[in-house]
Amino acid sequence: MKNKLLKSKAIAWCAMILIMAVIVMTFSLRTEWWCFADIFFAFMMVFCHLIALYLMKFNSYASRKLDTMAMVFAILAVVSLIVEYILLL
């Protein structure tokens, strides 16, 4: 079940639309330039995973590399969210 959800293009597109909606809705709340780091890493995570899904049947090696980069961006998004929370307290 988990593997099917990770390989679903519809779920990936929903995540992309959700990230873009969060960017639009929180744009005016971010006062400093470094406040965009977490949303940038989240966007790049979703984008890399979405492209990896489309490349899977053409080039599985590139797809695996993009999914690895998506995981790195996910970790960076969580770390930057924690750092922003600490800095904005």
N, C-alpha and C positions, 0 to 999 in steps of 0.2 A: 504494500500500500504506500509506504513512504517513498519507495523508488518511483512509483507512478506519479506521485505528486511532484517530485523533483524534476521529472522529465516532461511535465505538462507545459505546453506552450501557452495555454490559456491562463494558467496560474501565474506564469512569468509575466504575461501581458497585464494581468490584474495588478501584480506587484509594481510594474512600471508605471501604470496609471496612478496607483496609490502614492508612489514616491513623487510623481510630478504634482499631484494634488497637494501633498504636504509642502513641497517647495513653494507653490503659489500661495497657500494659506499662511505660511509662517514667514514669508519674505520680509514683511515689515517688522516682525518681532526680533529679527536678528540685526543687532546694532553694530557689531564689530565684524570685520572681515573674517576672523577666525571662527566665528559662529557658524559659518557655512561648511566647515570641515566634515561634520558628521553626516550631513545630508548629501554632500558630494560623494563620500565613500559609500553611502547607502545606494545612491544612484548608480555609481560605477559597479557595485556588486550586482545589482539587478540587470544592468546593461550587459555586463560580461556573461552572466548566466543565460540571458536571452539569446545573445549571439552564439554562445556555445550550443544551445539547443538547435539552432538553425544549421550550424556547421557539423553536427554530429554525424549525419549520413554521408557527408562529403569528405571530412577529414577528422577522424576520431582523435588523433594526437592533438590537433589544435583545439578541439573541443575540451579535452581533458585539461590542457594548459589554461584555457579561459575559465574553466570551472575552478581550477586552483587559484587563479587570480581573483575570482569572485569570493572565494573563502578568505583570502588575504584582505580584500576590501571589507568583508563583513567584520573581521577582527578589528581592523582599523576604525570602522564605524563605531563599534562598541567602545573602543578605547577613547576615541575622540569625544563621544557622548559623555563618558565619565569625566574626562578632563574639562569639558565645557561646563558640566554641572558643578565641578569643584571651583572653577574660576568665576562662575557667575553667582556664587553664594554670597 
